[in-house]
Amino acid sequence: MPISYHSPVTATRHPLSLALGGLVALAAAVGIGRFVYTPILPLMAEDLAMTQGMAGVLVSVNFLGYLTGALFAATPLLPGSRRTWLISALTLSALTTGAMAFAPSNAAFLALRFVGGVASAFVLVFASALVLDRLRAAGRSDLAAVHFAGVGTGITLSAVLVSSLTALEFGWRSLWLASGLTALVALGLVTRLVPDRVEPVVLTAHTGQGHRGLMAFVVAYGLFGFGYIITATFLVAIVRASAEVLAIEPWVWLVVGLTAAPSVALWTWVGGRIGIAQAFALACVMEAGGVAASVLWLAIPGVLLAAALLGGTFMGLTALGLMGAHRLAQGDPRWTLAVMTAAFGLGQIVGPTFAGVVYDATGTLLGPSLTAVGALLVGALLVMVGSTQAS
């Protein structure tokens, strides 16, 4: 049982506003800061004659920054409040996103995406640790679904923003600048919705079974990071390169965002009914189906199914993994959340570079995508086995 020591005033006021603040933070730093790259990528690649290998390296460098940020977020070398780090990282994420519009070279792109990755990991770790602890202290852990819906909300917003500006014939540099300015607006909202207050101290009992369950989640979370990111990175590029489905290019990423936003509430409900490990495994299997559809069913129904299954599962999996780890955390959950985020980031580093290099060599994403399907299925199996051993 968690034991909380907190001020009734500081810990329980406005839990919905706090959850909305977490939503806006994740929308800005993750939904926009990380994933707006996907709909902008085809325009960049076309204008700059960028190979798929280079596009994959840019994504992997972003996730190397994400991994680095997650590891630093777990250290005791970061004095100050979690809110201070959250606001600082949000600011850095917005600035590096907008600065992509002015980058003069691939080296500059790489530097900006690395720093942006560090910032997005800090936001995810510090926002999740802060918001989940305060919600639990307020007795409103059910609002965690609102917090984690931020990524899907950000993806939806970025899809609408990019498709609207593209229709008006704005170039890719303008799209990056508009995305950075949107993230700055979100920063202002977060400073209002997440006030600077005394943090509740939450201590959670730890057991050997919990350790075994946590290790299963960590490994499976890394496989999930590898399994989803290839489709998440290249789905729009796949559509753009295929005459059969080119007509739905403006809608594909929007479908991902629209299905991602409510998916957290759906999967947390499923987790409450059948257990977090079982829900995580089920979502991995469904996502594997979507990844397979993206390359095996290259028609409008198949691509829309791939987009819907990607959006409908990847944020649910993110939430289930972090919520499951948070329940197993002892004391400040920042370390546990950071380890999970690092495993996720490692999977995301390998995925895009592997896919881009194979694509440049073979002209197809079939092999990388089917490898991703296998990773997701293994992740599902690991979580189920870990759950059985821990029970």
SVG drawing of the C-alpha trace seen along z (x, -y; Angstrom):
<svg xmlns="http://www.w3.org/2000/svg" viewBox="-13 -31 40 49">
<polyline fill="none" stroke="black" stroke-width="0.4" points="0.0,0.0 1.3,-3.5 1.9,-5.7 1.6,-9.4 2.7,-12.4 1.4,-15.6 -0.3,-18.9 -4.1,-18.5 -4.1,-21.9 -1.1,-21.4 -1.8,-17.8 -5.5,-17.8 -6.4,-21.1 -7.5,-20.9 -6.4,-17.4 -8.1,-17.7 -6.2,-20.9 -3.0,-19.0 -3.9,-16.1 -4.6,-18.6 -1.2,-20.2 0.4,-16.9 -1.6,-16.3 -0.4,-19.7 3.2,-19.0 3.3,-15.6 1.4,-17.0 4.0,-19.7 7.3,-17.8 6.3,-14.3 3.3,-14.6 4.8,-17.6 8.5,-17.7 9.1,-14.1 6.4,-13.0 5.8,-16.0 8.9,-14.8 6.9,-12.0 4.5,-14.2 7.2,-16.7 9.8,-14.1 8.6,-13.4 8.7,-17.2 12.2,-17.5 13.5,-14.4 12.1,-15.6 13.5,-19.1 16.9,-18.1 17.3,-14.9 17.6,-13.0 18.0,-9.3 15.9,-7.0 19.1,-6.1 19.7,-9.7 16.1,-10.1 16.4,-7.1 19.7,-8.4 17.9,-11.7 15.2,-9.8 17.8,-7.6 19.8,-10.6 16.6,-12.1 16.1,-8.9 19.7,-8.7 19.0,-12.1 15.9,-10.6 17.9,-7.8 20.5,-10.2 17.8,-12.4 16.2,-9.4 19.4,-8.3 20.2,-11.7 16.7,-12.1 17.4,-9.0 20.5,-10.4 20.7,-12.4 22.8,-15.0 19.7,-17.2 19.0,-19.5 15.8,-21.5 12.1,-20.7 10.7,-18.4 8.5,-21.2 11.6,-23.4 13.1,-20.7 9.8,-20.1 9.4,-23.8 13.0,-24.0 12.8,-20.9 9.5,-22.1 11.2,-25.4 14.2,-23.6 11.9,-21.3 9.9,-24.2 13.1,-26.1 14.8,-23.1 11.6,-22.2 11.3,-25.8 15.0,-26.0 14.8,-23.1 13.4,-25.8 16.7,-27.6 19.2,-24.7 21.7,-25.1 23.1,-21.5 22.6,-17.9 25.0,-18.4 22.7,-21.1 19.7,-18.9 21.4,-16.1 22.4,-18.4 18.9,-19.9 17.2,-16.5 19.6,-15.2 18.9,-18.1 15.2,-17.9 15.3,-14.2 17.0,-14.9 14.3,-17.5 11.4,-15.2 12.7,-12.5 13.0,-15.0 9.4,-16.1 8.0,-12.6 9.9,-11.5 9.4,-14.6 5.9,-15.3 4.8,-11.7 6.6,-11.4 5.1,-14.8 1.6,-14.3 1.2,-10.7 2.4,-11.3 0.2,-14.3 -2.8,-12.5 -2.2,-9.5 -1.9,-11.8 -5.2,-13.4 -6.9,-10.0 -7.4,-10.6 -5.1,-8.1 -8.0,-7.5 -7.0,-10.9 -3.7,-9.4 -5.4,-8.5 -5.9,-12.2 -2.2,-12.9 -1.1,-10.2 -3.6,-11.2 -1.3,-14.2 0.9,-12.4 -2.1,-11.5 -3.5,-15.0 -0.2,-16.4 0.0,-14.1 -3.6,-15.1 -2.8,-18.8 0.5,-18.4 -1.3,-16.5 -3.9,-19.2 -1.3,-21.9 1.0,-20.2 -1.8,-19.2 -3.4,-22.7 -0.1,-24.6 0.9,-22.1 -2.4,-22.7 -1.6,-26.4 1.8,-25.5 4.0,-26.3 7.4,-24.6 8.9,-22.2 10.8,-25.0 7.6,-26.9 6.1,-23.7 8.9,-23.3 8.6,-27.0 4.9,-26.8 5.3,-23.6 7.8,-25.3 5.6,-28.3 2.7,-26.0 4.9,-24.3 5.7,-27.7 2.0,-28.4 1.6,-25.0 4.5,-26.0 2.5,-29.0 -0.5,-26.7 1.6,-24.2 3.0,-26.9 -0.5,-27.8 -2.0,-24.3 1.0,-22.8 1.7,-25.2 4.9,-25.1 3.9,-23.4 5.4,-21.2 5.7,-17.7 3.9,-14.8 6.2,-12.1 4.9,-8.7 6.5,-5.4 5.4,-2.2 6.1,1.3 8.5,3.4 8.5,7.2 10.6,9.7 7.6,10.5 7.5,6.8 11.2,6.8 10.5,9.8 7.5,8.1 9.4,4.9 12.2,6.6 9.7,8.2 8.2,4.8 11.5,3.1 12.6,5.7 9.2,5.8 9.0,2.0 12.3,1.8 11.0,4.3 7.8,2.3 10.0,-0.8 11.7,1.0 8.5,2.6 6.3,-0.5 8.9,-3.1 9.6,-1.9 5.9,-2.3 5.6,-5.5 8.6,-7.0 8.0,-5.8 4.2,-5.3 3.6,-8.7 6.7,-8.1 5.2,-4.7 1.9,-6.3 3.6,-9.1 5.7,-6.6 2.7,-4.4 0.3,-5.5 -2.4,-3.2 -2.7,-5.1 -1.2,-8.5 -4.6,-10.2 -5.0,-9.6 -1.6,-11.0 -3.1,-14.1 -5.3,-11.8 -3.0,-9.0 -1.2,-10.8 -4.5,-12.4 -6.0,-8.9 -3.0,-8.0 -3.6,-11.0 -7.3,-10.7 -7.1,-7.0 -4.2,-7.7 -6.0,-10.4 -8.7,-8.2 -6.6,-5.0 -5.1,-5.7 -8.5,-5.7 -9.5,-2.6 -6.4,-0.6 -6.3,-1.7 -9.9,-0.5 -8.9,2.8 -5.9,3.0 -8.3,2.5 -10.5,5.4 -7.9,8.0 -4.7,6.8 -2.0,4.4 0.3,7.2 -2.4,8.9 -3.6,5.6 0.0,4.8 0.4,8.1 -2.9,7.8 -2.0,4.3 1.3,5.6 -0.4,8.3 -2.8,5.7 0.0,3.3 1.9,6.1 -1.1,6.6 -1.1,2.9 2.7,3.0 2.2,6.0 -0.7,4.3 1.4,1.3 3.6,3.4 1.5,6.5 -1.8,4.7 -0.8,1.7 -4.3,0.5 -6.4,-2.2 -8.2,0.1 -4.9,1.7 -3.1,-1.6 -6.0,-3.1 -6.1,0.1 -2.3,-0.2 -2.7,-3.9 -5.6,-3.1 -3.9,-0.2 -0.7,-2.1 -2.5,-5.1 -4.9,-2.9 -2.2,-1.0 1.2,-2.8 0.1,-5.4 -1.9,-2.8 1.2,-0.6 3.2,-3.6 0.7,-4.4 0.3,-0.7 4.1,-0.3 4.7,-3.5 1.7,-3.0 2.7,0.6 6.2,-0.5 5.0,-3.4 3.0,-0.9 6.2,1.1 8.4,-1.9 9.8,-2.5 9.9,-6.1 10.4,-8.7 9.3,-6.8 11.6,-8.9 14.3,-6.3 11.9,-3.5 10.2,-5.7 13.6,-6.8 14.8,-3.1 11.6,-2.3 12.1,-5.4 15.7,-4.5 14.7,-0.9 12.1,-2.4 14.6,-4.9 17.1,-2.2 14.6,-0.3 13.7,-3.5 17.4,-4.2 17.9,-0.9 14.6,-0.8 14.8,-3.8 18.5,-3.3 18.0,0.4 14.9,-0.3 16.5,-3.1 19.7,-1.2 17.8,1.9 15.4,-0.3 18.3,-1.9 19.8,1.5 16.7,3.3 14.1,0.6 11.5,2.0 10.5,1.8 9.1,5.3 12.0,6.9 12.3,4.3 8.5,4.2 8.2,7.9 11.2,7.8 9.2,5.2 6.2,7.6 8.4,10.3 9.7,7.9 6.2,6.9 5.1,10.5 8.2,11.4 7.4,8.5 3.9,9.7 5.2,13.2 7.7,11.8 5.2,9.8 2.8,12.7 5.6,15.0 6.8,12.4 3.3,11.9 2.9,15.6 6.2,15.9 5.3,13.0 1.9,14.3"/>
</svg>
